[in-house]
Amino acid sequence: MRILIVEDEKKLSDNMKKGLIESGYAVDQAFDGDEGLYLAESENYDLIILDIMLPKMNGLRVCTELRRKGTITPILMLTAKTRVEDKVIGLESGADDYLAKPFEFAELKARIQALIRRSVQQPTSVISLGNIEIDTVKHKVTKNQTEINLTPKEFAILEFLARHKDEVVTRTQIIEHVWDYNFDSLSNVVDVFMASLRKKLREKNLIQTIHGVGYKLNTLE
């Protein structure tokens, strides 16, 4: 899953990025409203973390503009303001949730996971693929109740495929949701990770290669 952080407090932004990368997310950063709006419109994100008080263009304007142009990406609004009126204004601008500073990283992570589940209409944190279960909160994969050790990128690819189960997804879609802005899209790293995933999961028909297009994760009986 790929997240955009739009926050002008660099230390806070860097701390969020570090924690989210350690949790298996790909993360891009913007430090003012103009840059945030540009990235949000030009890249594909699973969630946007958006501060209200930003240079050049405040977060409320960024949010309003994104919704006006039809962007449906979940937006988590951050602010130091705690008045009910400020929260209402944030939500009315199009934000999906609201988190007041200061906050614990555990709460930020929980809100992110809840918003992503809601956006893909996934009622629980566990995705079941027959004898394989993916816990998107614990970042844990089990097969027949035995844990399979995956790297963060392997888990992110499997989670993305699972959220689009029985759909064909392209290599470009995988790159856009699993790697950050600086990734070299011409490399064959997706194929390398896919081969590693197949080896670890040991399910011949789970991940199907659609030649010339991408991959499809099939439902296991």
C-alpha positions in Angstrom: 0.0 0.0 0.0 1.3 3.5 -0.9 0.7 6.6 1.2 1.3 10.3 0.6 2.2 12.4 3.6 1.6 16.1 3.2 3.1 17.7 6.3 5.4 20.7 6.6 6.9 19.7 9.9 9.8 17.7 8.5 10.7 15.9 11.8 7.1 14.7 12.2 6.8 13.8 8.5 10.1 11.9 8.6 9.0 10.0 11.8 5.7 9.0 10.2 7.5 7.9 7.1 10.0 5.8 9.0 7.3 4.1 11.0 5.1 3.4 8.0 8.0 2.0 5.9 8.8 -0.3 8.9 5.2 -1.3 8.8 5.5 -2.3 5.1 4.0 0.8 3.4 5.6 2.7 0.5 5.6 6.4 1.4 6.0 9.7 -0.5 6.4 13.1 1.1 5.3 16.6 0.3 6.1 19.7 2.4 3.6 22.2 1.1 0.1 22.3 -0.3 1.0 22.9 -3.9 3.4 19.9 -3.9 0.9 17.8 -2.1 -1.8 18.6 -4.6 0.5 17.9 -7.6 1.6 14.5 -6.2 -2.0 13.5 -5.2 -3.2 14.2 -8.7 -0.3 12.7 -10.6 0.4 9.5 -8.6 -1.8 6.6 -7.4 -2.1 6.4 -3.6 -4.1 4.2 -1.3 -4.3 7.0 1.3 -3.3 10.6 1.9 -2.2 12.0 5.2 -2.9 15.7 5.0 -2.0 18.4 7.5 -4.3 21.5 7.6 -1.7 24.2 8.3 0.5 24.1 5.2 2.5 26.7 3.3 1.3 27.9 -0.1 -2.0 26.1 0.0 -3.6 24.9 3.2 -4.9 21.3 3.7 -8.5 22.3 3.5 -8.1 23.8 0.1 -6.0 20.8 -1.1 -8.7 18.4 0.1 -11.6 20.4 -1.4 -9.7 20.7 -4.7 -9.0 16.9 -4.8 -12.7 16.1 -4.2 -13.8 18.6 -6.7 -11.7 16.9 -9.3 -13.1 13.5 -8.4 -10.3 12.0 -6.4 -11.7 9.3 -4.1 -8.5 8.4 -2.3 -9.1 8.2 1.5 -7.8 11.4 3.3 -6.7 11.5 6.9 -6.6 15.1 8.1 -4.0 16.1 10.7 -4.1 19.3 12.7 -3.1 20.9 16.0 -6.6 22.4 16.3 -8.9 20.4 18.6 -12.1 22.5 18.5 -15.2 20.6 17.3 -15.8 23.3 14.7 -12.4 22.8 13.2 -13.0 19.0 12.9 -16.3 19.6 11.2 -14.8 22.0 8.7 -12.1 19.4 7.9 -14.6 16.6 7.4 -16.9 18.9 5.3 -14.0 19.7 3.0 -14.0 16.0 2.0 -11.7 14.3 4.6 -12.6 10.8 5.7 -11.1 11.0 9.2 -9.5 13.5 11.5 -6.5 13.1 13.9 -5.4 15.8 16.3 -1.8 16.4 17.1 0.0 15.2 19.1 -0.9 11.5 18.5 0.6 8.1 19.1 1.9 6.3 16.0 -0.2 3.2 17.0 -3.4 5.3 16.6 -2.2 6.8 13.3 -1.5 3.3 12.0 -4.9 2.0 13.2 -6.7 4.8 11.5 -4.8 4.2 8.3 -5.7 0.5 8.3 -9.4 1.2 9.0 -9.6 3.7 6.2 -8.0 1.4 3.7 -10.2 -1.5 4.7 -13.2 0.8 4.3 -12.1 2.0 0.9 -11.9 -1.5 -0.5 -15.0 -2.7 1.4 -13.0 -5.2 3.5 -14.9 -5.6 6.8 -12.1 -7.4 8.7 -8.3 -7.2 8.9 -7.9 -10.8 7.7 -8.1 -11.8 4.1 -8.7 -15.5 3.5 -7.4 -17.4 0.5 -8.5 -20.9 1.2 -5.8 -22.4 3.5 -3.8 -19.1 3.4 -4.7 -16.1 5.6 -3.3 -12.6 5.4 -3.6 -10.4 8.5 -3.3 -6.9 7.2 -3.0 -5.4 10.8 -0.3 -7.8 12.1 1.3 -8.1 8.7 1.3 -11.8 9.1 0.7 -14.6 6.6 -0.2 -18.1 7.6 -0.8 -21.3 5.7 -2.7 -24.1 7.4 -2.1 -22.0 10.6 1.7 -22.1 10.1 3.3 -18.7 9.7 5.1 -17.9 6.4 7.9 -15.4 6.8 7.7 -12.7 4.1 9.7 -9.5 3.6 7.8 -6.2 3.8 7.7 -5.9 0.0 6.6 -9.5 -0.5 3.8 -8.9 2.0 2.8 -5.7 0.3 2.6 -7.3 -3.1 0.6 -10.2 -1.7 -1.8 -7.9 0.1 -2.3 -5.8 -3.0 -3.1 -8.9 -5.1 -5.4 -10.2 -2.4 -7.4 -6.9 -2.3 -7.9 -7.4 -6.1 -8.5 -11.1 -5.9 -9.6 -12.7 -9.2 -8.7 -9.5 -11.1 -5.8 -9.1 -13.5 -3.4 -6.4 -12.2 -0.6 -5.0 -14.3 3.1 -4.7 -13.2 2.5 -0.9 -13.4 -0.4 -1.1 -10.9 1.8 -3.2 -8.5 4.7 -0.7 -8.8 2.4 2.3 -8.2 0.9 0.8 -5.0 4.0 -0.9 -3.5 7.0 1.3 -4.3 7.5 5.0 -3.8 8.0 7.8 -6.3 11.8 7.1 -6.8 11.4 3.5 -7.9 12.9 2.5 -11.3 9.9 1.2 -13.2 12.0 -0.3 -15.9 13.6 -2.9 -13.6 12.4 -6.5 -13.4 12.1 -6.4 -9.6 8.4 -7.2 -9.6 9.0 -10.5 -11.4 11.8 -11.3 -8.9 9.5 -10.7 -6.0 6.7 -12.7 -7.6 9.0 -15.7 -8.1 10.0 -15.5 -4.4 6.4 -15.3 -3.3 5.4 -18.3 -5.3 8.4 -20.3 -3.8 7.4 -19.3 -0.2 3.7 -19.9 -0.6 4.1 -23.2 -2.4 0.7 -22.9 -4.1 1.2 -23.6 -7.8 -2.1 -22.0 -9.0 -2.4 -19.1 -6.5 -0.6 -16.4 -8.5 -1.1 -16.7 -12.2 1.0 -14.9 -14.8 -1.1 -13.2 -17.5 1.5 -12.9 -20.3 2.0 -9.4 -21.6 -0.3 -8.0 -19.0 0.5 -8.8 -15.4 -0.7 -11.1 -12.6 -3.9 -12.6 -11.2 -4.4 -14.0 -7.7 -6.9 -16.8 -7.9 -9.3 -18.0 -5.2 -8.2 -21.3 -3.6 -10.9 -23.8 -2.8 
